[in-house]
Structure formats: C-alpha cells, structure tokens
Amino acid sequence: MSDYESRLDIPSKKKFFYAVRDILREYLLKYNREVKLPVQYSDLLRFQMSVPLLDKNGNDTLWQTVYYDQSEMNELFPNLTYIYALMNAAGDMEVMDHLQIAQIDYCTFGNSKPFRIRVINKFNDNYDYFYVKVADASRVYGLELEHILSPNRLTYLTDNHTLIEEHISGLPGDLFIRQRINTSKFNQIRICKEFVKFNERCFIRLLGDMRSYNYVVHITPDIEGNQYRIRAIDFDQQSYEGRRQFYLPHFFKENNPLVSLGIEHMDKKTMRQYQEEERSLIKNRAKLVHYRLADILKAMKQDEISPVGKVKQLGSDLADFHKQDIFRRCNSMGELVEEQLNIYLSGKFTLYF
C-alpha cells in the first residue's frame, strides 16, 4: 500500500497536557510573551449558567454561551477589555474606551477547553474575538514556531497557567473544501500550490493534526483570480505524535479533495518546485530570527512535550524516511525538530508526495 493510500484517521489517544515549565517561561519573559494579566483562566470558570450556542441554521456548534452574575461581570468585563487593549494597543485604554465585552462562549470539545471572548465596538457594532485557554506547553511551542517560521505573525500572551490568543480569521478549511474549490482552473492551481506549501511548513517544523477543521483559508482577490493562504489555527499537536504521516496534512482523509485536486493539476516536478520555494522562504525567515529560533529550540530540547515512546517512534520513522540515523539518537521532540530543520534548511530534503 502506498503512502497516499495509507490514510490517517485520528490521533492514537487523547493528548497529554504539559504545563509550562521554567525553561519555557524564561523564554516567554525574554520575548515579552509572559505578562501579568488581570484575569486568569480559572476566573472564567465561575459562570452561573450556560446555554448551547447554535449557528444560523440552528445546528449545535459545540460551544456554550456562558453567563455570570452581576458582581462577576463588573469585575471580569473591564479586565477582559484591558487584555484586548494589551494585545492590540499596548494597553492604551484611551483608544479602547469605546469597546465592551458582548459575549463569552465556552467549549469543552478539545484539549484546551477555550473561552472565546467577543469584543464589540459600541459605535459601529464591529466585533472581534480573542481566546482564553489553559497554557499547554505543546501549544505554546506551536504558536511560537508558527510566529517565527511561517509567513504569519501571531499575537499571544501567557501568565502562569493562562494563555491568551488572538482570533485567526479566515474561512474554516472544511467549509472551504465544500464551498470554494469548484472554481476556475487558474484558481484551483493556486489552491494546489498553497496546499503543497502548507504541507511543507507543517512537516518542516513537525506541526501535526492539520485536518481541514484545524486550519483556515484566506482568500485575497488578485488582478487575475484569487490568492490563497492556509493558516493553522490549532497548535495542540505540535511535535506530539510518533507517526511521520501525522505531520503531513495530505495524509488526512478530510483533505482528500485537495489531494485529488493536486493530482489533477500538478506533477512531481511542479510539486518539487513549490516545496523548494517554501523551503527557501523558511530558510530566509530562520536567518532573520536566528537567535530567537536558537532560544526556543534550546528550551524545547530540554522540555518534555511528548511521551518517550512517541519520541523514539518518530525518531525511527524520520531516520528511515531521511536515511539519517541521527534522528534515532534524539531524546526529545525539540531535538527532532532541530534535526528536521537542519536537514531541510541545508537543502537535503526528501520528496514526500
């Protein structure tokens, strides 16, 4: 059975939670990610009641809209507005005094059990979101590597066991596949190109579980047709699973329509070109943030973000794939990410399609 035919379904088991340890917290402090926040994740758990949140078609979204008593609201809401200002205007409340908290939703589906905070502009009803989550080390490493190595900048903050994340806008991948891939041939070719590049970004830094509902697609109208950018929105599976295919989005059955589109519009030479382009961009980014990348990898190599068995399994799998035994000698996921980067940024990478 070929790699393409051997599709992935789900992770082996529910992911373990890894608290942020001192080695990572030192990094976060150095790069101004760790700040004192007026609201902790545990504070938001004090809601009095909740009701299911339905979409416009009346379907359950798996989110619950939560409600607090008046005294809790009087304390929580101004502090949440301040956190939004801290993320977007360095805490300057003068430019944020027209904002208010409109709604808080809670989701028990997933590892981070996030709260989604809806912030609304009182003058024009425009709104934005941010998220309050439990600070899982795997997710923090994923966010930071995305910020450093991808074309996307991310705003997030931590405070002890609390993680604050900005909202990443875009059309959810599963909706995009259902509604937007039946377009012109020119646009389809651009979609295929971006999916190859997205595969490359995920595999090089070992970001896993990129099924269609774990990423969004930005669509930008251009002179001729559209430009597309796929952005990861779930970083819980940063360097956790032991299977190489888990870090390649094209192995997930949810992405089959994009894979089929690629088979229709591209050959191996074209895919290799797009891989080379993305690898070159990542190499340039790594050069620009050399010291910051070295710092995050230093912390990651000393940290535990996956069971030893999964580290050894992935090391063996990558060693066979790259024909490089150095992966078998790695003792942490951080070491595997470092060796993966070394291989790809040195130009000795392997086609995975």
SVG drawing of the C-alpha trace seen along z (x, -y; Angstrom):
<svg xmlns="http://www.w3.org/2000/svg" viewBox="-32 -58 55 60">
<polyline fill="none" stroke="black" stroke-width="0.4" points="0.0,0.0 1.4,-3.4 1.8,-6.3 -1.1,-8.1 -3.4,-5.1 -2.4,-4.7 -4.7,-7.4 -4.7,-8.7 -7.8,-8.8 -7.4,-10.1 -4.6,-10.6 -3.6,-7.4 -5.0,-8.7 -6.1,-11.9 -3.1,-14.2 -1.5,-14.6 -1.4,-18.1 2.1,-19.6 2.3,-22.6 4.6,-25.5 7.9,-24.8 10.6,-27.3 12.8,-26.7 10.0,-27.8 8.8,-30.6 12.2,-32.2 11.9,-32.3 8.5,-33.8 9.7,-36.5 12.7,-37.3 10.5,-37.9 7.6,-39.7 5.1,-37.0 4.8,-36.4 3.0,-39.4 0.8,-39.9 -2.8,-39.6 -5.8,-40.8 -7.9,-37.7 -6.8,-34.0 -8.4,-31.1 -9.8,-29.8 -11.7,-33.1 -13.8,-32.5 -15.0,-29.1 -17.2,-30.9 -20.1,-31.3 -23.6,-30.7 -25.3,-29.1 -24.8,-28.2 -26.9,-27.6 -25.9,-25.8 -24.7,-28.1 -26.4,-27.4 -25.3,-28.5 -27.5,-30.5 -29.0,-27.2 -29.9,-26.0 -27.1,-23.5 -25.2,-22.9 -21.7,-24.5 -20.4,-22.5 -19.9,-25.9 -21.8,-27.1 -22.6,-30.7 -22.0,-31.4 -23.5,-33.9 -22.1,-35.4 -23.8,-37.2 -23.6,-40.9 -20.8,-41.2 -18.6,-38.9 -19.4,-40.8 -18.5,-44.1 -15.0,-42.7 -14.4,-40.4 -15.6,-42.5 -13.4,-45.6 -10.4,-43.4 -11.1,-41.4 -11.4,-44.6 -8.0,-45.6 -6.5,-42.3 -7.8,-43.0 -6.2,-46.5 -3.0,-45.0 -2.8,-42.7 -3.8,-45.3 -2.8,-48.7 0.0,-48.0 -2.7,-48.5 -3.7,-52.1 -7.3,-52.2 -7.9,-55.7 -8.1,-54.2 -10.2,-51.3 -12.8,-53.0 -15.5,-52.5 -15.2,-48.7 -17.2,-46.3 -17.5,-42.6 -20.5,-41.4 -20.4,-37.6 -18.4,-34.8 -18.5,-31.3 -17.0,-28.1 -16.1,-24.9 -15.4,-21.6 -14.6,-19.9 -10.8,-19.8 -7.7,-19.8 -7.5,-23.5 -11.2,-24.0 -11.2,-27.6 -13.2,-30.6 -14.0,-32.8 -14.4,-36.4 -16.4,-38.6 -15.4,-42.3 -17.7,-44.8 -17.3,-48.4 -20.2,-50.4 -20.2,-53.0 -20.5,-50.8 -21.2,-47.2 -18.0,-45.9 -16.6,-42.9 -13.5,-40.9 -12.6,-37.8 -9.8,-36.5 -9.4,-33.3 -8.5,-32.4 -7.1,-28.9 -5.1,-26.7 -1.5,-27.2 -0.3,-23.9 3.4,-23.8 2.9,-22.0 0.6,-24.7 2.9,-27.5 5.8,-26.0 3.5,-25.6 2.4,-29.2 6.0,-30.4 7.3,-28.3 4.4,-29.5 5.3,-33.1 9.0,-32.6 8.9,-30.3 5.6,-30.8 4.6,-33.9 2.1,-34.7 2.7,-36.7 0.8,-35.7 -0.2,-37.7 -0.5,-35.7 0.3,-36.2 0.8,-33.9 0.5,-34.4 1.3,-31.4 -1.3,-28.7 -3.3,-31.1 -2.9,-31.5 -4.4,-34.4 -4.6,-34.0 -5.8,-36.4 -8.5,-35.2 -7.2,-34.0 -9.7,-35.0 -10.4,-33.0 -12.8,-30.5 -12.6,-27.2 -10.9,-24.6 -13.8,-22.1 -16.1,-24.9 -13.6,-26.0 -13.3,-22.4 -17.1,-22.1 -17.8,-25.6 -14.8,-27.1 -12.7,-24.5 -15.2,-24.3 -13.8,-27.3 -11.8,-28.2 -8.8,-26.1 -6.5,-29.0 -7.7,-29.4 -7.6,-25.6 -3.9,-25.6 -3.2,-28.3 -5.1,-26.3 -2.9,-23.3 0.2,-25.3 -0.7,-26.7 -1.6,-23.2 1.8,-21.9 3.4,-24.9 1.2,-24.3 2.3,-20.7 5.9,-21.8 5.5,-24.3 3.9,-21.8 6.3,-19.0 9.5,-21.0 8.6,-22.2 6.5,-19.0 3.1,-20.6 0.6,-17.7 -3.1,-17.1 -3.9,-19.5 -7.2,-18.1 -9.5,-20.5 -11.2,-21.9 -7.8,-22.8 -6.8,-25.4 -8.5,-28.4 -8.0,-29.7 -7.5,-33.4 -8.8,-34.3 -7.4,-37.5 -8.8,-38.8 -6.0,-39.5 -5.6,-41.0 -6.3,-37.6 -8.2,-35.2 -7.5,-34.8 -4.5,-34.3 -4.8,-31.7 -3.1,-31.3 -3.7,-28.4 -3.2,-29.2 -3.1,-26.7 -5.4,-27.6 -4.8,-24.6 -1.3,-24.0 -2.1,-21.4 -0.3,-18.7 3.0,-20.5 5.6,-17.6 3.5,-15.2 2.6,-12.1 5.0,-9.4 3.9,-8.9 5.6,-10.8 2.5,-10.9 0.7,-12.7 2.7,-15.9 1.7,-15.8 -1.8,-17.3 -2.2,-15.4 -2.5,-12.1 -5.7,-13.1 -8.9,-11.9 -10.6,-15.2 -8.1,-16.8 -8.7,-14.3 -10.4,-16.8 -7.3,-19.0 -5.0,-16.0 -7.2,-14.9 -7.1,-18.5 -3.3,-18.4 -3.1,-15.1 -5.2,-16.6 -3.3,-19.8 0.3,-19.1 3.1,-16.6 6.1,-15.8 8.3,-18.4 5.8,-21.1 5.3,-20.0 9.1,-19.9 9.3,-23.5 6.7,-24.6 8.5,-22.7 11.7,-24.4 10.1,-27.8 8.6,-27.4 11.8,-25.9 13.7,-28.9 11.3,-31.3 11.6,-29.4 15.4,-29.4 15.3,-33.2 13.0,-33.6 15.2,-31.4 18.2,-33.6 16.4,-36.8 15.4,-35.4 18.5,-33.1 19.0,-33.9 15.3,-33.7 15.0,-30.4 18.0,-29.1 16.5,-30.2 13.1,-28.4 14.8,-25.2 17.1,-25.3 14.1,-25.4 12.2,-22.8 15.1,-20.3 15.2,-20.3 11.4,-20.2 9.0,-17.2 6.1,-17.6 5.5,-14.0 6.0,-10.5 9.4,-9.0 7.8,-6.2 6.4,-8.6 9.8,-10.5 11.6,-7.2 8.9,-6.1 9.0,-9.4 12.8,-9.4 12.9,-6.0 10.3,-6.9 12.2,-10.1 15.5,-8.2 14.1,-5.7 12.5,-8.5 15.6,-10.7 18.1,-7.8 19.8,-9.7 20.4,-7.7 21.0,-10.9 17.2,-11.0 17.4,-7.7 19.7,-9.3 17.3,-12.2 15.8,-12.1 13.2,-14.9 10.8,-16.3 12.8,-19.5 15.9,-17.6 13.8,-16.1 12.5,-19.5 16.1,-20.8 17.4,-17.9 14.4,-18.3 15.2,-22.0 18.9,-21.2 18.0,-18.7 15.5,-20.9 17.4,-24.2 20.6,-22.5 18.8,-21.5 19.0,-17.7 15.3,-17.2 13.1,-14.4 10.0,-14.5 7.0,-13.2 4.4,-13.1"/>
</svg>
